[in-house]
């Protein structure tokens, strides 16, 4: 799971069940304190499980706390219509906000879309 990488785990195999349990408790504690990176990680975990309603909630909360990469994930949702109604205008606004915060993937997407309208 990508969300475990920021906690120092390189793969699920490298973490024992006991360590994972403490880690997920830690994410919950950080989430409760309003830590945007924890909210983003919860969104990634839900997305990896193909649960598309929860990621939108967590990415929105993280973005509201200033987590720039969450903006990029939200704009992909609006662009594709994942768990939200497709809204290309909203997606473009989010791409621009994420790009202005130096999110490389958002910057690349804007360059691509400017060449292929």
Secondary structure, 3 states (H helix, E strand, C coil): CHHHHHHCCCCHHHCCHHHHHHHHHHHHHHHHCCCHHHHHHHHHHHHHCCCHHHHHHHHHHHHHCCCHHHHHHHHHHHHHCCCCCCCHHHHHHHHHHHHHCCCHHHHHHHHHHHHCC
